[in-house]
């Protein structure tokens, strides 16, 4: 409920002096009578008309209130929204080479990347998201889709050994570009995550970045791994053995890819910093929501006028018929 002319509600303040005047007149009109014994009078039953003495004034005050509300034009409002959601297409290109098993992130780089990326996907229900994996080669694990349950299931099945080992960054990026370039969505993004330098594939990372730029695709690159030596588990005939390796990380190439496409380069050295990277990307790439709000107002003053008329007639009836002898 709202009022089209709320300024009329200030008229209700006039009820204060009216009530004061009525109280003053009521006490000024009191009569006194001296008698020897008032006990017999007190025991006399009071007339119904005496109880109704103040009802006309209460009715008149109520009529004034109702008329004031009617002047303020009470309205019932129905509102509804028309939402137009413009999502973002996101391809995730994830390195699944052997070095992603390093345990500087817990439980290892690959599992940490899968876990944090999964949370990122859950927080973007309106976007189409797909998944490309790469090592020595690259293939599409999941095309662009809004079925994030299916995407998460396919993401969960990603593991080392699915494809030949190596690090083909350029090939992985080119595959992601090929999967997203034809999308009609205005905003197209690739999130490229790797822990190494390009050493396989027929497409150079710089070439893949130029292709992405030509299609208006932004690429956010994430370098995963600490700056110190890392231990990598290797399966041997006698079981799992750990090999210590120096970090082989090509930050220059990842920065160049991001700069070429208008994206940003991030470095994640532990689980917390990796989570922070995805949170920053989530803030930078917001889904656009256009909301048109409609409102329909319906005047609702007639019930107040009808109620005021009924109470006014009731007051006239009481004052001129039922209470005539009392007031006179």
N, C-alpha and C positions, 0 to 999 in steps of 0.2 A: 504494500500500500504506500502510495506517495501522494503529494498534494501539488496541483498545478499552480495554485495561488496561496502559498504558505503564509504570506504576510497577513492574511485575514485572521490567522490564529491568534494574533496579538489582541484581538477584540475580547478574547477570553479573560484578559486582565481586568476588564470592566466588572466582572463578577465579584471582585473583591470589595469595591465600594458599595455595590448593590447589596451584598450580604451584610456589610457593616451598617448600612442604612436600615435594613430590615430589622436587625437586632436592636438598633437604637429605638426605632418606632415601636417595636414590640414592648420594650421595657418602659418606654415613656407612657404607653397607654394603660399600664397596670393600674387597677383600681383597688382601694382598700376599704375594709368594712370592719368596724369594731363590734365584737360580740363577746359575751361572757364566757361561752364554752364552745370551742370549735370542734370538739370531739365528734359530735353527731354529724357535722358536715363532712369530716374526713371519712366517716363510715359510709357515706352515700356513694353508690357506684357512679363511675364517670361515664358520661355519654360517649358513644362512638364518634359523634361529630366533633367532640373535643379532641379526640386523638387525631382526627383528620385536619385539624386547624392549620397545620403548617404544610400540608400536602400541596395546596395550590402554589405556594411559593417555590417548593422543590420542583414542581412540574414546570413552572415558568423558567427557572434556572436551567433545567434540562432542555427546554425548548430553545433557549438562547444558545446553549452549547451545540445542539444539533444544527441550528441555522448557521452558526459560525463555521462548523465543519463543512456544511454544504457549500458556503461561499468560498471556502478554500479549495473546492473541487477535488475531493478524494478520487484517486485513480488506481485501478488495478493494472499492473504492468506484466506483460509476458515477454520474456527475453529468450533468445536462442542464438547460437553461434554457428557460423559456417567456416570451418577450418580448411585451409588449403596447405598441405604439407609438401615442401620441396626437399626431398632427401638428398643424400650424398652417396655416390658410388665409390666404394673403397675396395681395392684389391690389396691383399696382404701377401707379400713375397717373403718367405721365411727360409733361411739357410738351414739345411738338415745334414750338413757335412759332419765328418767325424770329430772335428774340433768343437762342435756344439755340445759334445758330451763332457766337456771340461766342467769341473765341479767348483769353480770360483763363484758361481751362482748356485743356489740350492733348489732341487737336488742336483741339477746340472743346467747348462745354458738353454738347451732345447726345451726341457720340461718347464723351466721358469718362463720362457718366452710363450709357450702354449698357455700356461695358466694366466698370465697377465693379459695376453691378447684375448683370451676367453672372457675376462671381465670387461674388456673394452667393447667386445661385440654385444654383450648383454645390455650395456648402457646405451646402445644405439639401435633401438627397435625399428626406427623408420628408414634406415639406410639399407641399400643393397650392398652386401659384402661378399667377397670371394677370396679364394686362397690358392696361391701358387707356391710350390716348394721347389727348391733347387739345391743341388750339390754339384757333381760333375756335369749333370744334365738338369733339365727342368721340365715339370709337367704341372697341369692344373689339377689340384686336388678337389676344388669346388668352384664352379662358375659363380658369377654374381647372383645373389639370391636374397630374398627377404625371409626365407625359411631358416632362421638362425639355429633352430634345433638340429636340423640336418647338417648345417655348417659346423656346429660344435661337435657333432658325432664324427664327421670326417676329420676335423682338426685333431680330435682325440686319438685318431688312428695314425697320425703322422709319427714316424720314428726313423731313427738312423738305419741305413741299409736298404731303404726302399728303392734308391737309385744309386748309381755308381758314385763313388766318393770323389771329392774335389770341390772347388768353389767357383762356380760360373755365375758371377754377379751380373754381368751384362746379359747373359742368356735368361736368367731369372727375371730381370727387369723387363726385357723385351717381351717375354711371355706374358707378364702382367699387363703391359701396355696393350698387347694384342687382344687381351680379354676385356679391356675396359674402353678402348678407343671409340667403339661404335655406340656407346651408351648415349642416349639423348639427354641425360641429366647434365645440367650446366656445370656442376661441381664434381670433378673426378680426381680421385686421390689414390696414390699408391704408398703403402708403408713397407719399406724394404729393410729387413733385419738380417744382419750377417755379423760374423766374428772374424772374418779373414780378409784376404785380398784375392782379386780375380786371377785364377790360374788355369781355368778351363773355359771351353765354349768358343764359338766362332764370332760372337758379337762382343765388341768392347763396351765396357760400362759407359764411356763417354758417348758412343754412338747411340746406345739405348736411351740415354738421357736426352739427346737431341730429338729422338723420335717422340719421346714423351712430351717434350716441350712443344713440338709441332701440333700435337693433338690437344694442347691446353691441359695437360695432366700434371698436377703437383706431386712431387715425390718427397716424402719424409724418409730420411735414412737414419737407421739406428745401428750404431756399433756396439756390440755386446762383448764384454770381457774386461778383466782387470789389466792393469799395466804391468803386473808381475808375472813371473813364471807360473804356469798352471799344470795340474796333473790331469792327464787324459786316460781313461780306462781303455785298454785294448784287449780284445778277446784272443786268447792263444789256445793251443792244444792242451796246455796244463791249467787253463782257467784265465781269469781276468788279471791282467797286470797293468800297472800304471806307468805311464811315460811322462816325464817332465819336459815341457816345451816352452820356448820363449814365445811371447805373443807376436804373431805375424798379422799385423793390422794395418790396413791401408786407409787411414782417415782422410787423406788428401782426396782420394777418388770419391769417397762417400760425401765429402763436403762439396765437391765439384758437381756431383749429381744433383744434390739438393739445391745448390745455387743456380744451376742451369734451368731447373724446372720451377723455381719460385718456392721451393719447399724449405725445410730446415733440417740440419744435421744434429743428432743427439748422441751422447755417449752414455752407456749404462754399464757401470762396473759392479753392481750388485743388484739384488732383488728389489730393494727399495728404490734405487735410482731408475730401474726399468719401469716400475709402476708409475713413477713421477713422469717419465717420458710419455707414456700413453695418456696420462691425465692431461698433460700439456697439449698433446695432439687433439684430444677430445674437446678441449676448450677452444682451440683455434679453428676446428672444423665443426661448426654448429649447424644442425639442420634448421632450415628456415621454416617458420610457421606463420602463415598469414591468417589472421582471424578477422572475420567480418561479423560484427554484432548487430543484431536487429532487435528492436523493442516495439511492442504494440501496447498503447495506452488506452484504457477503457474508462470513461467517466463513471463514477459510482456514487454520485451525490443524491440521486432520487430517493433511495431508502431513508436517508437522513431527513429529507423534506417530508416524506410521508409520516415518519415517526414523530417529527415535530408537530405536524398538523393534528395527529391523533392525540398527542399529549396536550396540545393547546385546547382542543375540544373537551378533553377530560377536565382540564382546569376550569373552563367556563361552566361546565356542568356542576362541578363540586362547589364553586364559589357562588353560583347564582341559584342553585336548588338545594343541595344537601347542606351547605354551610351558611345559608342565607341568614337564618335566625341567630347563628353564632356571631357572625361578623357584624350584623346589624345590632 
